[in-house]
């Protein structure tokens, strides 16, 4: 596993005081949700247009009022003279605790009507206790705000005004929109409640009201020509309620322009039981060619499946970013920590393929009446096109007869022995390619036999003229071409050019091209440049990947083994643009990547930067002599550091210190010359390289062959090999069968089940069988050791502050744990709660999985 070291700034890292400069008004609505604010704005203007104007109104996002100075300023300038205030908080009291305390104090002193609502659909007694309106009024407001839309927004404002003794006229119009259903821009929303009435909802589910029932008779007019492959786009009902569907509309238009039909499917959440059941049934009935998902988080239910799995087709995840387009453009990491967790990391648990960012939150026109500039999702045409192209490539791959599919099977030139032609961590690269070609041939792909691959690649080549390369190069963005020429000069100067042509180390085997990935830089500096995120690739490298797409016209790329360099080229770490080298060279190609199952950090690079389906494979058999126990802790910290980058910059900084301290503890500081490094970045890289070298050296008992048991045959002492502990021997037959099937299924355009990454020989049985689409998060490793240490510090600080402010120890405590926060911190809040309970986790050595808890002796506790 190699660490990506980045300096990352901006995008939610700090909060600064903000003065919204809003004049007082009778009604004020505050919410974290832009959809809420849009609905209230539409409702207020609707009332005025109908001749029944509502009292004056101010709207503001709580995201702009996080700093205490911002809260104090807003309370003084805007809220002090308000007659009624409505606040909708997502996440409960802790997410705006200072603001709620100040507004409550204002309401008590001024007699202001105050309604505080939960934003996650769950009753919250603490928020209700802050409110000054009766329970019935609060429930009515909660129902209207949850319903969404202009009519419901108008009704909620009218209810709020009446609660404060202000006049509000009657509200006409249908206040409900379907709770879930189908949608197109032409025909609008068609509700799915009929399915519940027909018995398709789970027992006990309530059939919610809807305007139009989504029956089979509407499919023809919604879907268009039945001969066109269907792309289903799943999105949140909240976007429909707020009339904020521009990204969905642009996606639908892009798919139709590419010869597909497109249908929107909206739900309140993938976790809503009735909606999830309806969605599962609708997807199975529609049988789309692909699914594009614009909801966030994982959709897995208690049975371990998601409703998006129902059709067995690829599910491509898109991000509707909460940052602005300019922030994304300037950010090296691409997405904010919250967006990365919600739209990338957690969806990977479901096996989704990340297709990119579709839109950004941009401020609209200034509303002088409300003194607000509301934020909406604004689609990015370039990114929409890239998403549509990637989706179309998967659809085309699935539709094509296997005998007509053209493939590239690429081997890496990873730093290693000078005599080694190809390399893959823990994998016999050439034997695996031969095995893959045998499997492809048996499955109906056009594969021709030939001589030994190693000899063929050493002697043979495929040529491409520099003239043709220049024509293809002109299609790349001007900035990339300029960077390429600045770094490497003219194409003719490339060392690989002879007789005015590039000569790639590649051979054809029927409709398959087997090739060695060219050097991205200088061969004599391969070890330094292989993972260098700033190193522009050389002309031969660029030419090779352009040739695959423009001349070989491949339908899919199979990269054999960990790992190549395409995903390590310069560009954003996630949510790439057309100015990023990985996207410029890989384009929309479906990428299948057999990858050693115990390397989640580097597999994540391929998933997030080139949209790869990373198919886990078994490590080779090993004996009882493993990586030295004193390196287990260091390896776990490096893995944690890799996953922390981009999610939580402050935690990343702490982990740097922990890694260097651990290296010093085990005596690596002098051996690696850490005292002579120029900074933390170089020190971390040296430590990481050393651990990777040691980790690689443990594979001394043969190499695994993709989808084969050959490395395991005779792996016992009788055959002259080191015996393997029976508890550490995996079910080889099940794994190699799954590996073979997974690659063929992926190349057939089918969805591949997700599976956790980890080392199966360290009691990580959950990573078996292999052959699944790897994801990096392991809930069983939460909290990590480093997160626990920070959680202990948080617990001590909490108790200290409570003593200082209250004069006594806390008598009761509720810790609200969120998946996205746990993802970012590896469980620091959870660890804090455990320490406050008086227990600490115990971890398995090597796997770093939490195996149990240990009750702390009362003498060690710092409180009663």
N, C-alpha and C positions, 0 to 999 in steps of 0.2 A: 504494500500500500504506500503510495507516494502522496505527500501532503502538498496541497496548493496553498502557497503563502501569498496572501493579498493584503494590501492596505485598503480598507473599505471605509468609506465615510458617507454621511448623508442618509436619506431614506429612513426616517424614524429613529435615528440613534439618539437624538437629544430633543428636548422640548424647550422652546423659548417663549417668553411672555408675548402675548398678542392682545392688541386693543382692537376689538371689532367695530368700535365707534358707532354703535347703534343707539339711536334716540329711544326714549321710553315708549312703550305701547301698552294697551290694555291686556293683550294676550301675548305670551311668549312660549314657544315650543323649542325644546332642546333634545337632540338625539344624536347617537353615533351613526345612525343609518341615514344615508343620503336619500334612500327610497322613502323613508318616513317624511323627510322635509319636503320632498317633491310632491308627495300626496297632499300635505297640508297647504302648500303653496297653490296647487291646482284647485283644491277645495275652496280656499279663500277667494281666489279670482272667480271661480264659478258662482259663488254666492253673489258677488258684486254684479256679474253679468246678468244674473237672474233678477236683479232689482231688490235683493234682500241682503244688503251688505252686512258683513260681520264686523265686530269691533276691530280696532287696529291690531296688527300682528307683527311680531318679530320672530325670525327663525335663525337658529345657529347650530352648528355642528359641535358636539362635545369634544371632538378631536382638536378643535381650536381653543379649547378651554381646559387644557390639562395642567398647565402651569398655575400654581397658586396665585401669582400676580395677575394672570389673565382672569381667573375666577373673581378675585376681589374687584378688579376694574369693571367687569361686566355686571356684577351685583350692584355696584355703586351707580353706574351710568345707565343701566338698562332695566334691571330687575326691580330696583327699589320702588318704582312707581307702577309696577305691573299689578293688575287686578287678579290675574290667574296665570299660573305657570304649569306647563306639562313637561315632564322629563321622561324620556324612555332610555333606560340604561341596559346595555348588553353586558352581561357578566356580573351583575349585582353591585352591591355597595363598593367593593374594593376597586372597581374600575373608574369610579369618580367620587371617592370617599370625601375628599376635602370639599369639593363643590357641593355635594349633597348636604354636608354639615352646614355650610354657609347659607345655602338656600333655605334649609329648614329653619335656621335661626332668623332669617329675614321673614319667613312666613309667620313665625310665632310673634315677632315684634310688630309686624305691619298688618296682620290679619289677612294675608294673601292666600288665595285659594291655591293649593298645591296638590298635584297628582303626579306620583312617580310610578312608572310602569316598568315591568321587566321586559327586556327585549328578546328573550329566548323562549318565550312561550310557557315558562314554568312559574308557578306561583312563588312569590317572594315576600314572606311576612315582614322582613326588615324594611323593604321598600314601602309596603303598605303602611307600616307604622309611621314612616316619615310623612306620608300624605295626610292632608287635612280634609279630604272629601270622604263621604260615606263609602262603605264597601260596594254597594250597588252601583254607585256612580263610577267608581274605579273599574269595576268589572265591565260596565258599559263602554267606557273609554278604551279599555284594553281590547275588547272585542272589535271595536271600530278601527283602531289603529292596526290591529293584526290583520284585519280584512284588507286594508290598503285601497288605493285608488282615490280619485278626486271626490266622488260622492261620499265615501266613508270618511275621508279627511274633512269634508265640509261638515258632516254630521258630528264628528268628534269635536271640532272647534265650536259648533253650536252648543254642544253639551257642556264644554268647558266654560263658555261664556255664561250660560244659564246658571252654572254652579257658583259663579262669582256675582250673580245678581245683575248681569248685563243682558241686554235684549239680543235675541237671535231668532230669525224667522224660521219657518218650517223648511225642511230639506226634502226636495222631491228627487225621484230617480231611483234606479235599482242600485243598491249599495253593495251587492255581492258580485264577485267574479268567481269563476270556478276555483275550487280548492286545488285541483290538478286537472290536467287535460292536454289536448293537442292545440297547436297554434300555428297559424301562418299570417303574414302581413295582410293577405287579401281577405281571409275569412275570419280573422280574429280568433278568439278563444272558444274552444268547444270542450265543455266539461266532461270529466270522467266519472261523475257520480253514478251514472247508469250502471257501470260495471259493479259498483258496490251493491246496488239494488238487485243486480242479477246474480249475486252470490259470489262475485269475484274478489270481494274484499275479505280480509280475515274475519273470523267469527268474532262478533262483538264490536266490530268497527262501525262507526256512525257514517251513514251516507250524507255527505255535506251538500248544501244547495248549490245549484249551478244554473247558468242561463241556457245553455244548449248542451244536449247530450252527445258525447263522442261515439256515434254508432258507426258500424261498418259502412253505412250508406254515404258517409261524408268522406270516405277515404279517396274516392276517385277525384273529387274536386280539390281536395287538399294536396294530394300526392302528384297529380299530373299523370304523364304517360307511364303506364306500368312497365314499359320496357326499360325505363331508366333506373339504374341502381339507386336505392334510397339511402340517404344519410340522415340519421335522426340526431337532432340537436337538443340536448337536455339542459334546461336552465331553471333558475329560481322563479317562482311565482312572484316574488317581490319585484323583479324587474318589470313584469307585466303590469302589476298594480301601480307602479310609479311611471308607467309609459316610458321606461328607460331600456328599450329593446333594440337600440341601434346596432350594437355588436351582433346580436342574433340575426337581425335583418340582413346585415352585410354578409354574414357567413352564408345565409340561405341563398343570397344572390350569387355569391361566388361559386357555390356548389352547382347551382343551376347553369351558370355560365360554362361550367366544365362538363355538362351533360348529365348531371345527376338530378334526382328529385330530392327535396329537402322538407323535413317536417319538424316543427318544434314540439317538444314535450316538456311541460312545466310542472314542477312540484314544489311544495313548500320546503321540503328537505328530503334527501335520500333516506333519512332515518325515520321519517314519519311512516308508521306501520301500514296504514291504509293506502297512502300515496305510493309507497314503495311496492306494495302488492299490485296496485293498478299498473304502475310503470313496468314491473316485471312482465305482467301479462300482455301489456300493449307492445312491448319490444319483441316478445316472442311471437305475437301475431303478425306484426309488421315485417319481421325478419329483415332488418336493414342490412346493407352491405358494410356499414361502419357506423359508429356512434361517436359524436363529438360532445364532450361533456364540459359544460360551463359552470357547474356547481363546484363547491370546494370540499375539502376534507375527504376522508375515506367513506365509502358507502356501505361497508360491510356490516351485516346484521349479526344476530346471535348465532346464526348457523354458519357464519364465516363466508357468506357470499353477498354480492351486491346485486341489486336489481338490474344494473347495467350489464351483468354477465349473461343475461337470458338468451341472447342471440348467438353467443359464441364467436363474435366478431371483434376486431380490434376496437378498443375504446381509446380515443385520442383526447387527452386533457388539454384544455386551453385555460389561460389565466385572464380574467378581467381584473387588471391590476388596480390597486387602490392608490398608486402613485401617479404622478403626471407623466406625460410623454417625455417632457424635457428631463425629468429626474431619471427616468429609465435610460434615456439616451446618454446621459453623462455618467451613469453608474457602472462600474466595472463588473459588479456582481449581478446586475440586471434587475432583480426584484428585491423588494424590502424583505426583512426577516419574516414578517407576518405573511406576506404573499408567498414567499418561498415555502413556508410550512403548509399553508392552506391549499395552494394550487399545484405544488410539485411534490413535496416530500410525503405528505399523507396520502395523496392519490396513488403514489407508487405502491403503497401497501395493497392496493386493489389490482395492480398489474397494468395500470393505464400507461399509455405512451404519451409523453409530453410533446405537444405540437407547437407550443409557443404562446406568446401573449397576443391577445386579440384587441384589447382596448385599454384605455387609461382614464383615470378620473380627471376631468378637466372642468374648470369653472365656466358656467354659462354667462349669459348677459346679466348685467346688474338690474335687480328688481327694486326700483325706487320706492314702491309702496311697502315692501317688506324689509327694505334695507339689507338685502342679502344677495349673494351671488351663489346660486345653487350649483352643485357639482353633479355631473352626469358621466356615464360611460361613453367615451368618444372612441369609435373604432379607428384603427390604424389600417389604411388600405393596403400598405405593403405587407404588414403582418397577417392580415386576413388572407391575402393571396398566398402567402407561405403556408398557412394552416391548410387552406383548401388544396394546395398542391400536394402536401404531404398526405392528406387524407385520400386524395384521388389516386396517389401512387399505391397505397395499400389496397384500395378498391380494385384497381387495375390488376394488381398482383393476384388477388383472389379470383378474378374473373378469367384469367388467362389459363389456357390448357398447360398442364405441367410440361408437356413436350415442347412448348413454345417459349418457356421461361428462360431468359438469359441471366446468368449469375456471374458474379465475381467472388472468388474465394481468395482472401488476402491473408498473407502471413506477415508477421512483424519482423523487424530487424532490431530487436531490443538489445540494449547493451549487454554484452556477455563475452564469451570466448571469441577470439578473432576467427576461428575456424568454423564457428557455428553459423549456418546460413539462415535459419529461422528459429524463432523462440516463442514459447508460450509458458507462462508460469504453471508448473505441475502437469503440463500436457505434452505428449509426444506430437509435435506439430505436424510432421509429414505423415506419420501413421494415422493421425486423426483426419487429415485431409483425404487420404485414401479411403478411410472408413466412411467419411461423409459422402464421397462420390459413389461408393458402393450402395449406400442407402438411397441416394438420389436416383441412381440408375434403377434400383428395385422399385422405387415409387413412381417411375414413369417419366422422369426428367431425361433430357437428351444428353447423355454422358458417353463419351467415347474413351476407350481404353488407350493406354500409351505406355511408354517406358517409365522407369522410376522417376518420380517427381523431382527428387533432389538433383539427379543427374540432368534432367531436362531443364530445370531452372538454372543450373550452372552453365549450361551450354547454349540454351536457346534464348530468344528475345523476341519482342514484338516492337516494331518501330512506328514512330509518328513524326511527320515532318515538322520542322520548326515553323514553316509557313502556316500550316493548318493550326498549330498551337497558338500562334499569334492571333489568328482570326477568332478562336475560341476565347482567348484571354481578353479580347476587347469587350466581351460580354460581361465581365466582372466589374464591380464598382470601381470607379476611377481611383478612389483612395487606396484600395487594395493593390491595384496595378502600380500605382506610384510607390507604395511601400515596398513592393516586390522588386521593382527596378532599383530603388535606392539601396536595398540590402544586397542584391545579387547582380545588378547590372543587366545587360542584355541577355536574352535567352541563349544566343550563340556562345556566350561566355561560360555556360554551365558545363561542368566537367563531363556530364553524361552525353553531351551532344557530339556526335560523329557523323560526318557526311551530311550535315544539315538536318539531322533527325535525332530524336530521343530514342533510346533503345531500352525498353522496360524489360526487367527480368520476369517474363511471363510466358505461359504456354496455354494453348487452347485444348480443351477436352470436350468436344462436342459444343454445346451451348454454354459451357462453363469456361471462364478464364481463371486460371490459378496464377497468382502473382505474388512476388515479394514487394511489400510496401517500400518505395524508395526512401532514401535518407531525407529527412526534413532539413538537415543542415550539413555540416562537415562530418565525414565519417570518423576522422581522427578526434572529434570532439563530441562524439555521440553520447557519451555518458553525461556530459554537461547539458547538452541541448535537447535531449529526448523529452524532458518534462518542462522545458522552458516556455512559459506562457507568453513571453514577449518576442520569441524568435520567429521571424517571418519565414515560411517555408521556401525552399529553393525552387527554381524553375522546373527541374525534373519532377519534383513532388507534385507541384501544381498541375503540370502536364499530365501526369499519370491519372489523377483523379478526374480531370476534365475529359481525358480520353475514355475512361470507363463510361461516363455519361453521354458524351457526344458521339463517340465512334462505336464503342462496343455496345452502347445502348442497353446497358444492363437494367434488369427489373428489380434487382435486390443485391445487396452487398452482405456477404458473410465474412466476418473477420474472425479468424480462428485464434482464440486464446488471448490471455491478458499479457500485454496489451499493445495496441498500436499507438499511433501519434495523432490521428485525425482529431480526436477529442481533446488534444492538448495544445492545439494551435491557438494563436492570439484571438481574443474576443471576450465577450461577456461570459460569466460562469454559468448563467442560465438565462432563458428568455432572450435568445440571441437575435441579432439584427442581420440585415444583408451585408453589413460592414464587418461581420465576424468571419474569420477564415473557416471554421468548421462548417458553417452553413453554406458559405460560398462554394466550397468544394464538394461536400456531401449532398447538398441540395435537398430535395424531398425524398431521396431514396429510402426505402425500408431497409433497416440495418439489423441483422441478426448477429449476435456476439456471444459465442460460447465463451464462458468466463468462469474462472475458478471460483467456487462457491464461498470461499473464506476471505474475499477481498471486496467488501462492500464499498469502501471509499472510492476505489478506482472504477468500479462498476457504475457508481453514481455519475461519474464524469461522462461516461458514454451514454447513459440514459438521458442526462439533462442537456448535453451539448450537441449530440447528433441523433437523438430520438431512438436510441438502440433498444432492442429487446435483448436484455442480457440473460442468456440461458446458462444457469449454473451447472457446472460439472464437478464431479468428484475430484478431490485432491488425490494424488497417488497414494498407495499404501505406505505407511510408515511403521517403523518399529517403536520400541519403548523409549529409545533415545530421541527426545524431542527438543524443541527450543528451550534453552536454559530457563529455569523457573524465574530467575531474576529479571528476565526480559518481558515476562507476561504483562506486568504492570505498565511498563513503558510502551509496549505495543498497543495496549488498550487506550492509553492516553493519546497516542498518535491517531488512532482511529477516531476517538472522540473529538480531537482537534479538527480533523478533516470534516466531520459532519457538522461541527459548530460554525465553521466559516460561512458567513452570510446569514446564518440564523440568529446568532447572538454575539456581536463583536466584543462585548465586555467579557463574556465567558471565554471567548477565544484568547483574550489577553491573559486571563488567569491561567488557562491551560498551558500557555507558553512557559510561564514560570514553573508550573507543576512538572512539565516535561524536562526542563533543564535541571530542576532540583532532583528529579528521579535519576537522571543520567549521572549527576554528580554523586548521588548516594551509592550507585552501583559501580562507580569508578570509571565511567566512560569519559569524563571531562578531559582528563589528560590524554587518554588514548586517541580521542577524536580531535584534540586541539581546540576545544570549545572556548578556551580563554583567548584564543587568537582570532576568533571570528569578528566580523565587522558589525554584527547586530543579531537580534533574535532570529531574523529570517534565515540567515546562514547557519546558525546553530541548530535550528529545528531541522533544516534540510540535511545536515550532516548526521544528526541522530537518526532521522528517518531512513536515510540511505543505509546506515549500518544495520538497523533492525530489519530492513527489507532483505539485505544480503544474508543475514543469519536465518531469516524466515525461509528464504529460498533454499538454503543449504540443507534444510531438514528433509527435502525430498530426495533421499538417497536410495530409496528402495524401488527404483523404476519410475516410469512416468505413466500417467493415465492416458488412455486412448479414448477419444470421444465415442460414447455409446458402445463400448466394448469392455469385456471382463478380463482381457488378456493380462493386464498389469497385476491382477489379483490371483491369477492361476498359480498355484504352488507357493503362495506367499506365506510360508510357514518354515519352521526350522528344518523340517525334513528335506525341503528343497534348497537348503543352504542359505535361507534368508532369515532375517530377524523376525521372530514371531510377533504377531500383533495381539495385544490384549483383547480378549473376546468382547468386552464392553465397547471397544473402540472400532470394531470392524463393522462397517455399515452394511445395509442390505444392498449389495452391489447389483444384483440382478434387477431389482426394481428401479434403481437409479439409472443404469445404463439403458434400460428399455425406455424410461421417461425421456432421457436425453435424445435418443434416436427419434422418438415420436414428436418431441417438442420442435426440433428444427424443421421437420417436414411440415408440421402444422403451421409454424410461423411462415414458412415459405408459401404455404397455401392461403395466406391471409386470414388465419384464424387467431382468436384470442388465446394467449398463453397464461395459465394460472400463475399468480404471484407466489413467491416463496421467500422466506428470510435468508439472509446471508449469514454465514458463520462457519466455524471449524467443526466438522462432524466428529472429529476424534477427541473432542474435549467435552463430551456429554451434550453436544448440541444436536440432539436427535431431531429437533424440529426443522432443521435445514434439509432433511431427507424426505422423500427422494429428491435428487437433483433434477435438472431439466425444467425448472420453473424460472419465471421472470424475477430476477433478484430484486429485493428492496433492502434498504440499509437499516431500517429501524427494527430493533429487537425489543419489544415491550418487556421481555423477561430480564433485560439487562438494566432496568430502570429501578432505582437510581444507580448511576455509575459511581465509582469510588470518588472521582473528582466532584461530581454533583453532590454526593453526600457530605463531603468536607465543606462545601459552600453552604449546604443546607443547615449544617450545624452552626455555622457562623450566622446565618440568617435567624435561626431560632434564638441564639443567644442575644442578638441585637434586638429582636422583638421583645423578649422578656425584659431586657434592660430598659427599653423605651417605655414599656408598660409600667414598670416600677417607677420610673422617673415621672411619668405623667399622671399615673393613678395612685401611686403610693402603695400598691399591693400587687401580688402576683395575679395573673388572669385566672378566673374561675372556670371559664369555658371558652372554647374556641372552635370555629368552623373554618376549615381550609378548603377553598373551592379550587379543584384541580381541573385544568383544561389540557386537552391533548396537544394543542399547538404550542402552549407554553412548555409542556413537558418535552416536546420535540426539540425546542430551542435549547433547553437547559439540561437535557438528559435527566430530568427529575429533581431539580434543586428544591422546588416547592414541596414535592412529595417527601424528600429527605428531611426538610424542615419539619414537616408534620410528624414524621417518625421520631425525630429527636425530641420533639415536644411531648410525644407519647411516652418517651423513656425507652425506646428500642432503637436498635441499629441493624442494618441489613448484614447478612453474611453472603459472601460471593464464592462461587466455584473458582478455584485457581485455574487459570488458562482461559476458560470460557468467559469469565467475568460476568456470568449470569447470576442474578440474585437467587440464592438457594433457600433462604429462610431469614428469620430475624433472631436477634439476641436481645434479651431484656437486660437493660443496663442496671448494674448494681446501684442501689439507692445512694451509696456513698459517692458515686460518680456524678449524680445529678446535681445541678446547680440551683434547683428550685424544689419546693415541696412536691 
